[in-house]
Amino acid sequence: MYVLTTSLNGRDNGCIVRDVMVIDSDQKKICLCIKKSYLSCCMINRSKKFNLSITNGENEDLVQRFGMVSGKAVDKFEGFRAFKRADNGVPYITKNTDGYMSVDVDQVIDLGTHAIFIGKVTDEDSFVVYKCKVCGHQHYGWLDDDFKCPVCSSGRDAFERV
């Protein structure tokens, strides 16, 4: 499962995407299909860019925030701090994720109720692993500012990227 995020004219939005296909691994091309009535679809059509955050299985909170309400009705990023901005200016999720990829859209295929976006991965940081320098515990995914090691309770500064 992925959290698809996009940004347009200073507004951020996102939705849950279950399937992403690699269609050309040499050129790093992927495709995904989303419902045209989603705000994210409209925003991607105009901005031609999005990010995909790769969830790590602990995603109930992400599903509630990005999958259960419409971005047309609420600001999904209001009060949400577990994200950073990629070089493309689009947010990516840092909590309960194992990485992200940034995509520039090359082609849009209109399927009536849905749209297929085909694009090139321009940046990626996947399967991030940090190791505690105190006890050796390995953590998969980003470390939030208030992260504590579940084994020795050391803070974020005790971890190094592996």
C-alpha positions in Angstrom: 0.0 0.0 0.0 1.1 3.5 -0.8 0.2 7.0 0.2 0.1 9.1 -2.9 0.7 12.8 -2.3 0.6 15.8 -4.5 0.8 19.5 -4.3 -0.7 22.4 -6.4 -0.6 26.1 -5.8 0.4 25.7 -2.1 -2.2 23.0 -1.4 -1.1 19.5 -0.4 -3.3 16.4 -0.7 -3.1 12.7 -0.7 -4.9 9.4 -1.1 -4.3 5.7 -0.6 -3.2 3.7 -3.6 -3.0 -0.1 -3.4 -1.3 -1.0 -6.7 1.6 0.5 -8.6 3.2 -1.2 -11.6 6.7 -0.9 -13.0 6.3 -0.7 -16.7 10.0 0.0 -17.7 12.7 -0.7 -15.1 15.5 0.6 -17.3 13.8 4.0 -17.6 12.3 3.8 -14.1 8.8 4.2 -15.4 5.7 3.3 -13.3 2.0 3.6 -13.7 -1.0 3.8 -11.4 -4.7 4.2 -11.7 -6.9 6.4 -9.5 -10.5 7.6 -9.6 -11.0 10.8 -11.5 -13.3 12.2 -8.9 -10.5 12.3 -6.3 -9.0 15.7 -5.7 -5.5 14.1 -6.0 -6.3 13.1 -9.5 -7.3 16.6 -10.5 -4.2 18.0 -8.8 -1.8 15.6 -10.5 -3.4 16.3 -13.9 -2.5 20.0 -13.4 0.9 19.7 -11.6 2.2 16.6 -13.4 4.0 15.4 -10.3 3.3 13.2 -7.3 5.1 11.2 -4.6 4.4 7.7 -3.4 5.3 6.8 0.2 5.8 3.1 0.7 3.9 2.0 3.9 5.4 -0.5 6.2 2.2 -2.3 7.5 1.5 -0.1 10.5 -0.9 2.0 8.5 -4.2 2.3 10.3 -3.6 6.0 11.0 -2.5 6.7 7.5 -5.6 4.9 6.1 -7.9 7.0 8.4 -6.3 10.3 7.4 -5.6 9.7 3.6 -8.2 7.0 2.7 -11.4 7.6 4.6 -12.1 11.2 3.9 -12.2 13.4 0.8 -9.6 16.1 0.2 -12.4 18.1 -1.2 -14.0 18.2 2.3 -11.0 18.5 4.6 -7.3 19.4 4.5 -5.7 16.0 5.0 -2.4 17.7 6.1 -3.9 20.0 8.7 -2.3 19.1 12.1 -0.2 16.4 10.4 3.5 16.7 11.0 4.9 13.3 9.9 6.0 14.5 6.4 8.9 16.2 4.6 9.1 17.8 1.2 11.0 16.1 -1.6 13.0 18.1 -4.1 9.9 18.3 -6.3 8.1 20.3 -3.6 5.6 17.5 -2.9 5.3 16.1 0.6 6.2 12.5 1.4 5.1 10.7 4.6 7.8 9.9 7.2 5.8 7.9 9.7 5.1 4.2 9.2 6.8 4.2 5.8 9.9 2.5 4.4 10.7 5.0 1.7 9.3 7.2 -1.1 9.6 7.9 -4.8 9.0 11.1 -6.7 7.3 10.8 -10.1 7.0 13.2 -13.0 4.0 12.4 -15.1 4.7 11.8 -18.8 1.3 10.6 -19.9 -2.3 10.4 -18.7 -4.8 7.9 -20.1 -8.5 8.8 -19.5 -10.5 5.6 -18.8 -13.8 7.3 -18.1 -14.2 7.1 -14.3 -10.5 6.6 -13.7 -7.2 7.9 -15.0 -3.9 6.1 -15.5 -0.8 8.1 -14.8 2.5 7.0 -16.4 5.6 8.7 -15.2 9.3 8.6 -14.5 10.7 8.1 -11.0 13.0 11.1 -10.5 14.0 10.6 -6.9 13.7 7.7 -4.5 14.7 6.8 -1.0 13.5 3.3 -0.2 13.8 0.9 2.6 15.6 3.2 5.0 17.3 1.4 7.8 18.8 3.0 10.9 21.0 1.3 13.5 21.2 2.3 17.2 24.9 3.0 18.0 24.2 2.1 21.7 22.5 -1.3 21.5 22.5 -2.3 17.8 18.7 -2.3 17.3 17.8 -1.7 13.6 14.8 0.5 12.8 13.1 0.4 9.4 11.7 3.7 8.2 12.3 7.3 9.1 13.0 8.5 12.6 10.5 11.1 14.0 12.0 13.9 16.0 10.8 12.4 19.3 11.8 8.8 18.3 13.1 6.6 21.1 14.9 3.2 20.7 12.4 0.5 21.8 15.3 -1.5 23.2 17.5 1.0 25.1 15.4 4.2 25.0 18.2 6.2 23.3 17.0 9.2 21.3 17.1 9.8 17.6 20.7 11.1 17.7 21.9 7.7 18.7 20.9 6.2 15.3 22.9 6.1 12.1 21.7 5.3 8.7 22.9 1.8 7.5 
